Amino acid sequence: MPDYEEFEIATRAVRVGQHRTAEGEHSETIFPTSSYVFASAAQAAARFSGDQPGNIYSRFTNPTVRTFEERLASLEGAERCVATASGMSAILATCAGLLKAGDHIVSSRSIFGTTTVLFSTYLPRFGIETTFVPVANTEAWEAAIRPNTRLLFLETPSNPLTEIADIQQLSALARSKDCVLVVDNCFCTPVLQQPLALGADIVIHSATKYLDGQGRCIGGAVAGDNERVGKEVYGFLRTAGPTMSPFNAWVFLKGLETLPIRMQAHCSSALQLAQWLEKQPLVTRVYHPGLASHPQHDLASRQQTGFGGIVSFELQGGQQQAWKFIDSLRIFSITANLGDAKSTVTHPATTTHGRLSPEQRADTGITDGLVRLAVGLEGVSDLQTDLARGLAALAA
């Protein structure tokens, strides 16, 4: 097999990780098996002890899942990747693998609502506390670090306001305080942003989103070094079992093949729609890193190779008007998922961030009038017409 690491990311997204069987298949193979047969009792013992590499049990070793892990590791520039059952299980596996009772997390307050719930409700039951800070304020991050802080966690761009954190600054801070910097790279994918190259220690993915690209399967991934990810996170997966299925891994492999070209299309259409929305009188503010009005536009231009497919915006009139707008659309699907070929729309205050308290939503800037779009692959003129239809319903 060639050493694909010298090739462009588009080539690696198609080729890395495949180990053909004796059948000579061109497409990757799905291995729907729970267990594996050993040649002898001695080989079984050697596999279980770790003295000999090889398949043991599909909770933690499966060839199809391994192909996905190797390919995503290559795209992220990581030594190791561990695939998980969902994006949330990737975050949980990272925390459970690296932290213990008495440890402390500093997290961006601008993260997925369920991640906030995990950090503020469930991890404290195991003696792990979290302090939430503004994602783009490096001074606030530093001020929140305690002697027992072990992990810094953020999404950049954030969900749903597309705020941008300076990964290089935060990585320098993490190193100086002996902390692990974890970046959720879901919105950008390795095509648009390389957190490890910018100094991050671990990258998190919800493979459910852009890595799949067609809204078919649930999955997650953790990418990083051999020690923290390859031993600690993998050790938690082996024991606790938040496992990606072989079928889902195969679907994600097919998604990775088209990831670079899809991300280009998402970026192009989203920027066009964001620029158009800024001109609409009923829209009070638009959030998209590609806009010159975005407070971290210059940072996004340096840190990313594209601005992503997420556009959020504020409507006059609060929840009632936001719901009326959403219900008037014909093309956009009303669903909280994103990264799909089909464009989606959601009302964050009552869906993705609905389990947060009003105070928590206010702290993160999520108002009742906020609408989030995940721009898909339809014709951009058709999407603009659909948004115009929703705005016209508000003006009627």
Protein Blocks (a to p, Z undefined) as FASTA:
>chain_A
ZZfklpcfklmmmmgopacdfkopabdcddddfbdcdfbfklmmmmmnopagcdfbfklg
cfklmmmmmmmmmmnopabdcddfbfklmmmmmmmmmgcehiacdddfbbcfklmmmmmm
mmmmnopacddddfklmklmmmmpcfklcbdcddddddfklpacdfklmmmmmmmnopac
dddfklnommlocfklnopabdcddfklmmnonopagcddddddfklmmmmmmmmmmmno
pacdfklmmmmmmmmmmmmmmmmmmmmmmmmmmmmmmmpmklmbdcdfkbmklmklmmmm
mmpgbebjadcdddehijmlmmmmmmmpmklccdfbehiabdcdddfklmmmmmpcfklm
mmnopafkbccddddfbdfklmmmmmmmmmmmmmZZ
